[in-house]
Each structure stands twice: as structure tokens, then as C-alpha cells.
Amino acid sequence: MNIFDELLSFAQAAREWDIDDSTLRKAVSSGKLVEGVDAKKFGKQWVITKSAMRRLYGEPKNKSCPAED
């Protein structure tokens, strides 16, 4: 598995879990997501790990995000 396979942009994650990407930004601001561990900003683009999404929001609503083995 490639390390980048575990990462999603906030927009991708929001689509997969059927939430608004502002919810993810608020989760970083409130400390529910740890910046630099669960999510990181590169320029204007935020990325988040699939494992952090599953920990906070359960399995994705849109099943195009396969479960980890």
C-alpha cells in the first residue's frame, strides 16, 4: 500500500462521508482532528487520513472508499 492511498482531500472526504467540508475544518479548529497527525494543510489544500475519518464519522456513506484490511 502506498502511503498516499490513506490520504483524502477535505472535499473528497466530505463527499465520501456525505458531510460538509466546513465540518472538517471545524473539527480541526476544535481539536477533534489533530493538525499534523489526522489532517494537514498544504498551501490552500487540506488533506485528512481515512483512518481519522473512520474514527470520527464511521464508515463512509459512499462506498467508493474501500475499508482497510
MIDO-614975 format. One record per residue (C-alpha): y, z, x negated; residue number from 1; residue in one letter. Coordinates in Angstrom, 3 decimals, padded with zeros to 6 digits, always signed. Layout:
<ketors>
<c2: Y&c3: Z&c1: X&resi: NUM&resn: A>;
...
</ketors>
This chain:
<ketors>
<c2: +000.000&c3: +000.000&c1: +000.000&resi: 1&resn: M>;
<c2: +003.472&c3: -000.914&c1: -001.206&resi: 2&resn: N>;
<c2: +005.976&c3: +001.984&c1: -001.238&resi: 3&resn: I>;
<c2: +008.417&c3: -000.164&c1: +000.752&resi: 4&resn: F>;
<c2: +005.869&c3: -000.527&c1: +003.590&resi: 5&resn: D>;
<c2: +006.728&c3: +003.081&c1: +004.524&resi: 6&resn: E>;
<c2: +010.449&c3: +002.316&c1: +005.000&resi: 7&resn: L>;
<c2: +012.291&c3: +001.062&c1: +008.067&resi: 8&resn: L>;
<c2: +015.965&c3: +000.388&c1: +008.624&resi: 9&resn: S>;
<c2: +017.544&c3: +002.601&c1: +011.282&resi: 10&resn: F>;
<c2: +017.788&c3: -000.492&c1: +013.513&resi: 11&resn: A>;
<c2: +014.066&c3: -001.238&c1: +013.092&resi: 12&resn: Q>;
<c2: +013.098&c3: +002.397&c1: +013.677&resi: 13&resn: A>;
<c2: +015.314&c3: +002.606&c1: +016.756&resi: 14&resn: A>;
<c2: +013.584&c3: -000.478&c1: +018.196&resi: 15&resn: R>;
<c2: +010.089&c3: +000.808&c1: +017.372&resi: 16&resn: E>;
<c2: +010.696&c3: +004.232&c1: +018.930&resi: 17&resn: W>;
<c2: +012.970&c3: +002.987&c1: +021.728&resi: 18&resn: D>;
<c2: +015.898&c3: +005.229&c1: +020.774&resi: 19&resn: I>;
<c2: +019.490&c3: +004.508&c1: +019.787&resi: 20&resn: D>;
<c2: +020.214&c3: +004.268&c1: +016.071&resi: 21&resn: D>;
<c2: +023.084&c3: +006.724&c1: +016.572&resi: 22&resn: S>;
<c2: +020.371&c3: +009.302&c1: +017.395&resi: 23&resn: T>;
<c2: +019.048&c3: +008.858&c1: +013.861&resi: 24&resn: L>;
<c2: +022.494&c3: +009.233&c1: +012.288&resi: 25&resn: R>;
<c2: +022.990&c3: +012.438&c1: +014.302&resi: 26&resn: K>;
<c2: +019.590&c3: +013.703&c1: +013.131&resi: 27&resn: A>;
<c2: +020.734&c3: +013.266&c1: +009.513&resi: 28&resn: V>;
<c2: +024.057&c3: +014.997&c1: +010.241&resi: 29&resn: S>;
<c2: +022.344&c3: +017.936&c1: +011.935&resi: 30&resn: S>;
<c2: +019.725&c3: +018.353&c1: +009.199&resi: 31&resn: G>;
<c2: +016.707&c3: +017.320&c1: +011.280&resi: 32&resn: K>;
<c2: +016.299&c3: +014.451&c1: +008.832&resi: 33&resn: L>;
<c2: +016.849&c3: +015.356&c1: +005.184&resi: 34&resn: V>;
<c2: +019.055&c3: +012.822&c1: +003.429&resi: 35&resn: E>;
<c2: +017.375&c3: +011.626&c1: +000.243&resi: 36&resn: G>;
<c2: +013.938&c3: +012.708&c1: +001.464&resi: 37&resn: V>;
<c2: +013.449&c3: +011.412&c1: +005.015&resi: 38&resn: D>;
<c2: +016.329&c3: +008.934&c1: +005.080&resi: 39&resn: A>;
<c2: +018.716&c3: +007.403&c1: +002.577&resi: 40&resn: K>;
<c2: +021.816&c3: +005.246&c1: +002.779&resi: 41&resn: K>;
<c2: +022.084&c3: +002.163&c1: +000.560&resi: 42&resn: F>;
<c2: +025.614&c3: +000.808&c1: +000.906&resi: 43&resn: G>;
<c2: +026.083&c3: +000.473&c1: +004.667&resi: 44&resn: K>;
<c2: +022.335&c3: +000.353&c1: +005.422&resi: 45&resn: Q>;
<c2: +020.287&c3: +003.445&c1: +006.296&resi: 46&resn: W>;
<c2: +016.522&c3: +003.486&c1: +005.769&resi: 47&resn: V>;
<c2: +014.007&c3: +006.040&c1: +007.022&resi: 48&resn: I>;
<c2: +010.342&c3: +006.723&c1: +006.336&resi: 49&resn: T>;
<c2: +007.768&c3: +006.027&c1: +009.030&resi: 50&resn: K>;
<c2: +006.295&c3: +009.495&c1: +008.432&resi: 51&resn: S>;
<c2: +009.659&c3: +011.141&c1: +009.190&resi: 52&resn: A>;
<c2: +009.919&c3: +009.139&c1: +012.408&resi: 53&resn: M>;
<c2: +006.422&c3: +010.177&c1: +013.462&resi: 54&resn: R>;
<c2: +007.158&c3: +013.822&c1: +012.598&resi: 55&resn: R>;
<c2: +010.301&c3: +013.893&c1: +014.769&resi: 56&resn: L>;
<c2: +009.541&c3: +011.395&c1: +017.532&resi: 57&resn: Y>;
<c2: +005.752&c3: +010.988&c1: +017.655&resi: 58&resn: G>;
<c2: +004.055&c3: +007.611&c1: +017.708&resi: 59&resn: E>;
<c2: +006.233&c3: +004.529&c1: +018.206&resi: 60&resn: P>;
<c2: +006.689&c3: +003.189&c1: +021.726&resi: 61&resn: K>;
<c2: +006.472&c3: -000.356&c1: +020.379&resi: 62&resn: N>;
<c2: +003.106&c3: -000.638&c1: +018.629&resi: 63&resn: K>;
<c2: +004.250&c3: -003.172&c1: +016.030&resi: 64&resn: S>;
<c2: +004.488&c3: -000.186&c1: +013.654&resi: 65&resn: C>;
<c2: +000.824&c3: +000.467&c1: +012.692&resi: 66&resn: P>;
<c2: -000.478&c3: +004.014&c1: +012.278&resi: 67&resn: A>;
<c2: -001.047&c3: +005.277&c1: +008.759&resi: 68&resn: E>;
<c2: -004.644&c3: +005.514&c1: +007.554&resi: 69&resn: D>;
</ketors>
